[in-house]
Amino acid sequence: MSDDTRNLEGDRVRMGSEPARFGDRPPPQRGGDNGFDLNRPTIVNLLYLASFLTGITGLVGIVLAHVWQDDRENEAWMESHLTYLIRTFWIGFLASIVAFVLSVILIGLLLFPVIAIWFGARSVVSLMKAQKREPMPDPKTLLI
């Protein structure tokens, strides 16, 4: 029995960890070189991209982005992504309303694909940078 205890203590020393205590938060999980890092901006991006298929997950994404934006535990790169994603949603939403109104004169029908491409491209760019944990260079830009 003492041999098992000694092995467990040796494992803890080698791993550099103490036993978890109640209420301790686990360290943030980071994917390896080939892994997928499921951080907050990535979750919002995936919800935005899934909205092309479901139509409703974009609303869940914007709610999460607003809730997570004021979290004190966010790193600077994460805050830049959340600002970028919130602006992406609201600008896309307002542009869609304008396109809907303009669809009466058929111009809006041409705007809907442009808005969808813009929205998707911004989401993919943010997703790629979020996987590398890089900040968005200019989160307040209208461009990609």
Order of alpha helices (4+ residues) and beta strands (2+ residues): alpha-alpha-alpha-alpha-alpha
